[in-house]
Amino acid sequence: MNDWADNRQSDARPYADGRTGGRDGAPAGGGRRRHWLRTVLIVILVLLLLMIGAYFYLDSRLNRIDVFSDYPGRPGDTPGTNWLVVGSDSREGLSSAERKKLSTGKAEGKRTDSMMLLHIGDHGTTLVSLPRDSYVPIPGHDPNKLNAAYAFGGPKLLVRTVEQATKIHIDHYAEIGFAGFVGMVDSVGGVDMCIPQPIKDKASGLNLKAGCQKLNGPQALGFVRTRHAFASQDLQRVQNQRKFLAALTHKATSPGTLLNPFRIVPFVLRSTDDFSVDQDDHLYNLAGFAWAMRGLSSGDGLTTTVPLGGNGYSPSVGSYLTWSPTGSAALFRALREDQPVPKSLRPAG
């Protein structure tokens, strides 16, 4: 009996740090460490599966529409990535009380309230406002204001009109209405903006004091809609739209939002539910869009308006804006060839 006990004890092998191993020389705690490692791997696998599932769920929530079509004379694919970003005045999803609160009026249907061309290329990101009153040729119709293309034929005709006017191949399309815009702003807790002068506009229900402040959803909607409060009207409005879109994207992609489930989850749900994109677009495309817009808000890129030539008037169209033939051609050529925008076309300051 004692000999057996002595043999058993001799099988334990001492380590330099005082530990002893089993008969095979393995540390006594090896089994516990292997169990801990298996637990960690299982947790990582579960989290990975949840992330994959969440991606496909959110991707399925995107409102996909048929936007692009081939047609004779369509510009070929050009370097970089080009988005047409559209803000519509759709009241869909708003109750009568919400329409009154947001001062959206009672108009039915939807028109394009803002249009921006986003180019992402080797020389950075460029965001160009295309004023809705721009006088351009519209395929199948007489020349008219740019937003009339949407009224005549929806997103598909609008994309074709922009492609033919700029000679730039549009790769992606994103559209959001009033309700979605308000919801996205509120879901991130508002967006900080610096207002250089007081703004009061009955048409949009906006009443803001000068200075840096946080705009909630209704205030933000009024800010990007208002034009009557400015001498330059729509030209100032498109500047405000570019500025706010960049600020909203920066807030949505900041650590304070991404790491806060009470903000990022509602924002992502609103974004995927309220954005309309082309039928071939996916969540990763929107992620690339957001990353490019975040760079603009940090000063890495260019925001501008298409160079204008002047004003015009037509009895059938009303007042409209024309594009500078040389300036607009130079700007669109630079984007089409993925080259830096000429300094002469960059905004002062």
C-alpha positions as CSV (number, residue, x, y, z in Angstrom):
1,M,0.0,0.0,0.0
2,N,2.8,2.4,0.9
3,D,4.7,1.4,-2.2
4,W,1.8,2.3,-4.4
5,A,1.4,5.7,-2.7
6,D,5.1,6.4,-3.1
7,N,5.0,5.5,-6.8
8,R,1.9,7.8,-7.3
9,Q,3.7,10.7,-5.7
10,S,6.8,10.2,-7.8
11,D,4.8,10.6,-10.9
12,A,4.1,14.2,-10.1
13,R,6.8,16.4,-11.8
14,P,7.8,19.7,-10.1
15,Y,8.1,22.9,-12.0
16,A,10.5,25.7,-11.4
17,D,7.7,28.0,-10.1
18,G,6.6,25.3,-7.6
19,R,3.7,23.9,-9.7
20,T,3.4,20.2,-10.1
21,G,2.1,18.4,-13.2
22,G,0.2,15.1,-13.7
23,R,1.5,11.8,-15.0
24,D,2.0,13.3,-18.5
25,G,3.8,16.4,-17.2
26,A,0.9,18.8,-18.1
27,P,0.1,21.5,-15.6
28,A,-2.8,20.7,-13.4
29,G,-4.7,23.8,-14.5
30,G,-4.5,23.0,-18.2
31,G,-8.0,21.6,-18.3
32,R,-9.4,24.7,-16.9
33,R,-7.6,26.9,-19.4
34,R,-8.8,24.8,-22.3
35,H,-12.3,25.1,-21.0
36,W,-11.9,28.9,-20.7
37,L,-10.5,29.1,-24.3
38,R,-13.4,27.0,-25.6
39,T,-15.9,29.3,-23.9
40,V,-14.3,32.4,-25.4
41,L,-14.3,30.9,-28.9
42,I,-18.0,30.0,-28.5
43,V,-18.9,33.5,-27.4
44,I,-16.9,35.0,-30.3
45,L,-18.7,32.6,-32.8
46,V,-22.1,33.5,-31.4
47,L,-21.3,37.3,-31.6
48,L,-20.1,36.8,-35.2
49,L,-23.3,35.0,-36.2
50,L,-25.4,37.7,-34.5
51,M,-23.5,40.4,-36.4
52,I,-24.0,38.5,-39.7
53,G,-27.6,38.0,-39.0
54,A,-28.1,41.7,-38.1
55,Y,-26.4,42.8,-41.3
56,F,-28.7,40.7,-43.5
57,Y,-31.7,41.8,-41.5
58,L,-30.9,45.5,-41.8
59,D,-30.0,45.1,-45.5
60,S,-33.4,43.5,-46.1
61,R,-35.1,46.6,-44.6
62,L,-33.7,48.9,-47.3
63,N,-36.4,50.3,-49.5
64,R,-35.2,49.3,-52.9
65,I,-36.6,50.9,-56.1
66,D,-35.8,50.5,-59.8
67,V,-33.6,53.6,-60.6
68,F,-31.1,52.8,-63.3
69,S,-31.7,51.7,-66.9
70,D,-29.5,51.6,-70.0
71,Y,-30.5,53.9,-72.8
72,P,-28.9,55.1,-76.0
73,G,-26.1,57.6,-75.3
74,R,-25.8,56.8,-71.6
75,P,-22.3,57.8,-70.3
76,G,-20.0,54.9,-69.7
77,D,-18.6,54.0,-66.4
78,T,-16.2,56.6,-65.1
79,P,-13.4,56.5,-62.4
80,G,-14.5,56.8,-58.8
81,T,-17.9,56.3,-57.4
82,N,-20.8,58.7,-58.0
83,W,-24.0,59.1,-55.9
84,L,-27.1,61.1,-56.7
85,V,-28.5,62.1,-53.3
86,V,-32.1,63.3,-53.2
87,G,-34.2,64.9,-50.5
88,S,-37.9,64.7,-51.4
89,D,-40.7,66.6,-49.9
90,S,-42.8,63.4,-49.4
91,R,-45.1,63.6,-46.4
92,E,-45.6,59.9,-46.4
93,G,-45.6,58.6,-42.8
94,L,-46.7,61.9,-41.3
95,S,-50.0,62.3,-39.5
96,S,-52.1,65.5,-39.9
97,A,-50.8,66.6,-36.5
98,E,-47.2,66.0,-37.5
99,R,-47.7,67.9,-40.8
100,K,-49.0,70.8,-38.9
101,K,-46.2,70.7,-36.3
102,L,-43.5,70.5,-39.0
103,S,-45.2,73.1,-41.3
104,T,-45.0,70.8,-44.3
105,G,-48.3,71.7,-45.8
106,K,-50.8,69.3,-47.2
107,A,-49.3,68.6,-50.7
108,E,-49.7,65.0,-51.8
109,G,-47.2,63.0,-53.8
110,K,-43.5,64.0,-53.7
111,R,-41.1,66.3,-55.5
112,T,-37.3,66.7,-55.1
113,D,-36.5,69.4,-52.6
114,S,-32.7,68.9,-52.9
115,M,-30.4,67.1,-55.3
116,M,-26.6,66.6,-54.7
117,L,-24.0,64.8,-56.7
118,L,-21.4,63.0,-54.5
119,H,-18.2,62.0,-56.1
120,I,-15.7,59.7,-54.2
121,G,-12.4,59.3,-55.9
122,D,-8.6,59.2,-55.7
123,H,-8.5,63.0,-55.0
124,G,-11.0,63.0,-52.2
125,T,-14.7,63.5,-52.0
126,T,-16.7,66.3,-53.7
127,L,-20.3,67.1,-53.0
128,V,-22.0,69.3,-55.6
129,S,-25.4,70.8,-55.1
130,L,-27.6,70.9,-58.2
131,P,-30.2,73.6,-57.5
132,R,-33.8,72.4,-58.2
133,D,-34.5,75.4,-60.3
134,S,-31.6,74.6,-62.8
135,Y,-32.9,74.9,-66.3
136,V,-31.8,71.7,-68.1
137,P,-32.9,69.4,-71.0
138,I,-35.2,66.7,-69.8
139,P,-35.4,63.6,-72.1
140,G,-38.8,63.2,-73.7
141,H,-39.9,66.6,-72.6
142,D,-39.2,70.3,-73.2
143,P,-36.3,71.9,-71.2
144,N,-37.5,72.6,-67.7
145,K,-36.4,72.9,-64.1
146,L,-34.3,70.0,-62.8
147,N,-36.9,69.0,-60.2
148,A,-39.5,68.7,-63.0
149,A,-37.7,65.5,-64.2
150,Y,-38.6,63.8,-60.9
151,A,-42.2,65.0,-61.3
152,F,-42.4,63.7,-64.8
153,G,-40.8,60.3,-64.4
154,G,-39.6,59.7,-60.9
155,P,-36.0,58.7,-59.9
156,K,-35.3,56.9,-63.2
157,L,-35.9,60.1,-65.3
158,L,-34.1,62.3,-62.8
159,V,-31.0,60.1,-62.9
160,R,-31.1,60.1,-66.7
161,T,-31.5,63.9,-66.8
162,V,-28.5,64.4,-64.5
163,E,-26.4,61.9,-66.4
164,Q,-27.1,63.6,-69.7
165,A,-26.6,67.1,-68.3
166,T,-23.3,66.3,-66.6
167,K,-22.0,63.4,-68.8
168,I,-21.2,61.6,-65.5
169,H,-22.2,57.9,-64.9
170,I,-24.3,57.7,-61.7
171,D,-23.5,54.5,-59.8
172,H,-25.8,54.8,-56.7
173,Y,-28.9,56.6,-55.6
174,A,-30.2,57.6,-52.2
175,E,-33.5,59.4,-51.4
176,I,-35.1,60.3,-48.1
177,G,-38.4,62.1,-47.3
178,F,-39.4,64.5,-44.5
179,A,-40.5,61.9,-41.9
180,G,-37.3,59.8,-42.3
181,F,-35.1,62.9,-42.1
182,V,-36.7,64.1,-38.8
183,G,-36.5,60.6,-37.3
184,M,-32.8,60.2,-38.2
185,V,-31.9,63.5,-36.6
186,D,-33.8,62.8,-33.4
187,S,-32.4,59.2,-33.1
188,V,-28.9,60.6,-32.7
189,G,-29.9,63.1,-30.1
190,G,-29.9,66.2,-32.4
191,V,-27.1,67.8,-34.5
192,D,-24.9,70.7,-33.5
193,M,-24.9,73.6,-35.9
194,C,-23.5,77.1,-35.8
195,I,-26.1,79.6,-37.2
196,P,-24.4,82.9,-38.3
197,Q,-27.6,85.0,-38.0
198,P,-31.1,84.6,-36.7
199,I,-33.5,82.7,-39.0
200,K,-37.2,83.1,-39.0
201,D,-39.4,81.7,-41.7
202,K,-43.1,81.1,-41.4
203,A,-43.2,78.9,-44.5
204,S,-41.0,76.3,-42.9
205,G,-41.9,77.1,-39.3
206,L,-38.3,77.9,-38.4
207,N,-37.3,80.3,-35.7
208,L,-33.6,80.0,-34.7
209,K,-31.4,82.4,-32.8
210,A,-27.8,83.1,-34.0
211,G,-25.0,81.0,-32.5
212,C,-24.0,77.4,-32.0
213,Q,-26.8,75.2,-30.9
214,K,-28.2,71.7,-31.2
215,L,-31.1,71.3,-33.7
216,N,-33.7,68.6,-33.1
217,G,-35.6,66.9,-35.9
218,P,-38.2,69.5,-36.6
219,Q,-35.7,72.4,-36.4
220,A,-33.3,70.5,-38.7
221,L,-36.1,70.0,-41.3
222,G,-36.9,73.7,-41.2
223,F,-33.2,74.6,-41.5
224,V,-32.7,72.5,-44.7
225,R,-36.0,73.6,-46.2
226,T,-36.1,77.3,-45.6
227,R,-35.1,79.7,-48.4
228,H,-37.4,82.8,-47.9
229,A,-35.3,84.0,-45.0
230,F,-32.3,84.5,-47.3
231,A,-31.6,87.1,-49.9
232,S,-30.1,84.4,-52.2
233,Q,-33.0,82.1,-51.5
234,D,-32.3,78.6,-53.0
235,L,-28.6,79.2,-53.3
236,Q,-28.2,79.7,-49.5
237,R,-30.6,76.8,-48.9
238,V,-28.4,74.3,-50.9
239,Q,-25.4,75.4,-48.9
240,N,-27.3,74.7,-45.7
241,Q,-28.4,71.3,-47.0
242,R,-24.8,70.3,-47.7
243,K,-23.5,71.6,-44.4
244,F,-26.2,69.8,-42.4
245,L,-25.9,66.5,-44.3
246,A,-22.2,66.4,-43.5
247,A,-22.8,67.3,-39.8
248,L,-25.5,64.6,-39.5
249,T,-23.3,62.0,-41.0
250,H,-20.4,63.0,-38.7
251,K,-22.7,62.7,-35.6
252,A,-24.0,59.4,-36.7
253,T,-20.5,57.9,-37.2
254,S,-19.0,59.4,-34.1
255,P,-18.0,57.1,-31.2
256,G,-20.7,58.7,-29.0
257,T,-23.3,57.3,-31.4
258,L,-21.6,54.1,-32.6
259,L,-20.9,52.9,-29.0
260,N,-24.3,53.9,-27.7
261,P,-26.9,51.2,-28.4
262,F,-29.7,53.7,-27.5
263,R,-28.6,55.9,-30.4
264,I,-27.1,53.7,-33.0
265,V,-29.9,51.1,-33.1
266,P,-32.7,53.6,-33.6
267,F,-30.6,55.5,-36.2
268,V,-29.7,52.4,-38.2
269,L,-33.4,51.2,-38.1
270,R,-34.6,54.6,-39.3
271,S,-31.9,54.8,-41.9
272,T,-32.6,51.4,-43.4
273,D,-36.3,51.8,-43.2
274,D,-36.6,55.4,-44.6
275,F,-33.8,55.5,-47.2
276,S,-34.8,54.6,-50.8
277,V,-31.9,53.1,-52.8
278,D,-31.5,51.4,-56.1
279,Q,-32.4,47.7,-56.2
280,D,-28.7,46.7,-56.5
281,D,-27.5,48.8,-53.6
282,H,-26.7,47.2,-50.2
283,L,-25.9,48.2,-46.7
284,Y,-22.2,48.2,-47.4
285,N,-22.7,50.8,-50.1
286,L,-24.4,53.1,-47.6
287,A,-21.5,52.5,-45.2
288,G,-19.1,53.8,-47.9
289,F,-21.4,56.8,-48.5
290,A,-21.4,57.6,-44.8
291,W,-17.6,57.3,-44.5
292,A,-17.1,59.7,-47.4
293,M,-19.6,62.2,-45.9
294,R,-17.8,62.0,-42.6
295,G,-14.6,63.1,-44.3
296,L,-16.4,66.2,-45.8
297,S,-17.5,67.3,-42.3
298,S,-13.9,67.1,-41.2
299,G,-12.7,69.4,-44.0
300,D,-11.3,66.5,-46.1
301,G,-12.9,67.2,-49.4
302,L,-14.9,69.9,-51.3
303,T,-18.5,71.1,-51.1
304,T,-19.8,73.4,-53.7
305,T,-22.6,74.4,-56.0
306,V,-22.5,73.8,-59.8
307,P,-21.2,77.1,-61.3
308,L,-24.2,79.2,-62.4
309,G,-24.6,81.5,-65.4
310,G,-27.5,83.6,-64.4
311,N,-31.3,83.8,-64.1
312,G,-34.0,83.3,-66.7
313,Y,-37.7,83.4,-67.1
314,S,-40.2,81.4,-69.2
315,P,-44.0,81.7,-69.2
316,S,-44.3,78.0,-69.1
317,V,-41.6,77.4,-66.5
318,G,-41.3,80.6,-64.5
319,S,-38.0,81.8,-63.0
320,Y,-35.1,79.5,-63.4
321,L,-31.3,79.3,-63.0
322,T,-28.8,78.5,-65.8
323,W,-25.4,76.8,-65.4
324,S,-22.2,78.5,-66.6
325,P,-21.3,76.7,-69.8
326,T,-17.6,76.9,-69.2
327,G,-17.6,76.5,-65.4
328,S,-20.0,73.6,-65.2
329,A,-18.2,71.8,-68.1
330,A,-14.9,72.2,-66.3
331,L,-16.3,70.9,-63.0
332,F,-18.0,67.9,-64.4
333,R,-15.0,67.1,-66.6
334,A,-12.8,67.0,-63.5
335,L,-15.3,64.7,-61.7
336,R,-15.8,62.5,-64.8
337,E,-12.0,62.0,-65.1
338,D,-11.5,61.8,-61.3
339,Q,-9.2,64.8,-61.3
340,P,-8.8,67.6,-58.8
341,V,-11.5,70.3,-59.2
342,P,-9.8,73.5,-60.6
343,K,-8.9,76.1,-58.0
344,S,-10.9,78.7,-59.9
345,L,-14.1,76.7,-59.3
346,R,-13.5,76.2,-55.5
347,P,-15.4,78.4,-53.1
348,A,-13.5,81.3,-51.6
349,G,-12.2,80.6,-48.1
